[in-house]
Every structure is written in structure tokens, then in C-alpha cells.
């Protein structure tokens, strides 16, 4: 009986450490964050997303970051149409997919001390992007609030395999710093 009690106490102590000071502390911080949004992040792929993000950034007087969006000329024109000053807008074209939208930006956001981000994407893409983003951004203590953009009549619900697959890639990236997709792609140099 004493051994069970000791095990429970040790297990409980380990959990408290993991959540308060250990590897899960950033997730606790992100989950409990109630600060005002500091940035609007648009996941590119649709001009309606960019338009909504620019409008939201203007209304809330927040900086706008578009990841993987439309071409630079069009995006620049669009944000100017919404009345945003160019210095409040960042266009980033490093990402190749949803996971990359977060992994290419999260360290920069952490350095800028961003704690709360409004995530703008299509309604049919929001569940997967939130699943991925909460893992990656949460690992840096960044809270995400999803803002769905109506995609009717062309919405296409994403399957659970794609959602879980990308979630697993996100977890792997947080643990190893590498994308499973990259590991599965043969290196042309043979390395």
C-alpha cells in the first residue's frame, strides 16, 4: 500500500512539474492566456481569407501577417485597399503547407513576444489548422483564436486522416524539430 501511495505521489509530482515548469508549461500558458490579440495571421490559399484578415487587422488596429498568400503585388494592393499602412503588414512566403505556416513563423512570433494570435482561414480548413497551430504555437506559449472565413459554396470538409496526420507531423516537429514529411522525402544528394 505504501508503494502505491509513493507511486501516486511521484506521478502527481511529475505531472505538476511537467505542467508548471516542465515541457508542458508553454501549453498551459497558451491555454490560460486571456490577453488581447496582438496579431492577425492569415493562412494563404484564398483571397477571401486575405481580405477578411486585412479588414480584421484594420478594425482591431493590429499588425497583419499573411503566410503563403497570393502574389506580392495583389496582396499589397489588397491591404492598401483596406487602408492598412505597409509597415503594419508582413507577407511571408516560406511555408509550403499548413504545418509550414506555423513552423516557419513561431520562433519569430515568440521573439516578438506575441502571446495571442487571431488565426484567419477558411471554415473548412480551420479545424486542421487549429489542431496543427495549437501544437506548434502552443509549444511557444502562444494562444490561437480561430476566425473562420465563409467558403460556401466551395467548402470541402477535410478528412480526419489528413487532420490527424498533420497533427502527428506537428507533434513530431515540436519534439524533434523535423517534419515527418521531410524525413519521408529522399534527399537527392543521398544524405
N, C-alpha and C positions, 0 to 999 in steps of 0.2 A: 504494500500500500504506500509506503514511504517513497519507493522508487517511482511509482506512478505520479505521486504529488510532485516530486522533484522534476520529473519529465514535463509535467504540465507547466510548472513554474518556469523552467528553462525555455520551453516552447513559447510561452506567453511573453517572456522577457525578450526572446529573439524577435518575435513579431513587433513588439513595442519599439525595439531598436530599429528594425527594418523600416517602419513607418515614420518614426520620429527623426532619426539621424542617418539611417542606412540607405540602401539603394532605392527604397520606395518613397523616401521623403519628398522628392520633387513632385511625384504624383499626388501626394497628399496636399502639397502646396497648390498645385493646379486645380485640384478638385474643390478645395475650400476657398479659392480666390474669389472675392466678390468686388474687386476693384473695377473701375470703369474701363471700358475698352480703350486701347491705346493705338490700335492699328486695324485697318481693313485689309484683309488678304483675299484676293480673288484668285481662284484656281482657273487658269485659262482653259480654253476649249470651246467657248461660246461667247459671242459678242454681247449677248444679253447679260451674262454674268459680269462682264467688264462694265457695262452701262450701269447695272444695279450697284456694283461696288463703288463706282465713281460718284453716283448720286448719294449713296450712304455716307461716303467719306466727306462729301461736301456738306450734307445735312448735320453730321456729327462733328465736323471740323477735326477730322482725323487724317493722318497720312494714309496713302493708298499704296499697296504693293500688289502688283499683278505678276503672277508666276506662270510662265508658259503661255502667255496670251497671244492675241493677234499680233500681226506685224507692227513694228515700232511706229511707223507713220500713222497707221489707223488708230492705234492705242493712244498716241499723243493727241491726235485730233479729237478723239472721243472724250478724253479727260479735260481738254480745253473747252469743249462744248458744255461740259458740266461745270465749268468755272473754277476748276482746281488749278492752283499755281503749280508750275512744273517742279519746283523744289519739294512739293509735298507728294510727288508721285515717283515710285520706283518700278521700273519694268525689268523683270528678271527672266532670262530665257535659258537658264541652266537645266531645268527639270525636263525629263523625258516622259514622266508618268506621275501618277498621284503620289507615290512614295517619294519620288524626287522633289515634288513640290515642297515637301516638308524637310527632307534631309539636306537639301541644298541651302535652306534658309534658317533652320532652327538655331544654329550656333550664333549666327549674326543677330537674330532676334534676342537671344539671351544676352549677348554683349551689349545690346542697346537697352537692356533691362525692360524689355517688353514682357508683361505678365498676363495680358488679356488681349486676345485677337478675335475679331469678327471674321468668320470664315464664310466667304460667299462662293457658292457653287450651285449647279442645277439641282433641283429637288430629287431627281433620280440618282444623282451622284453623291448627295450629301451623306447618306448612311455609311458608305465605304470611306469617303474622305474623312469623316469624323472618327471612324474606327482607327484608321491609319494615323491621323493627326493627333488623336488623344494619346496614342502610344509614343509617337516621336516628340511632339511638343510637350507632352506631359513629362517626359524624361528630363526636360529642362525647366520644369515648373511653370509652363505656360498653359493658361486656361484658354480653351476654344469655345466660342459660341457660334453655332451654325446658323447661317442665313440662307434659306433656300430660295432659289430663283425658279419661277414657274417655267416649266419646259413643255407644257402642253402645246400642241397635240403630239409632239415628237418624243415624249418621255419613253425611256426604255429601262424598266426596272433591272438592276444589276443582280445577278445571281449570288447565292450565298457562297458558292465556291470561290468566286472572284473576291468577294469581301473577306472571307476567312484567309484566302491565300495572301492577299495584300496585308492583312493584319499580321499574319505569321512573318512575312517579309519585314514588317515594321519592328516586330519584337526582336527578330534576328539582328536587324540593323542596330537597335539600341544596345543589345548585348555584345555584338562583335564589331560594330562599326562597318559592316559589309552588307551588301544587298544580296539576298539569295539569287536573284535574277542574274547578277553579275557573276556569281560563282558557277551558275549553270551555263554561262556563255563561254565557249572555248576561247582562249587567248590566241589571236592569230600569230603571235610570236612564239607560242608554245611554252609560255611561262606559267 
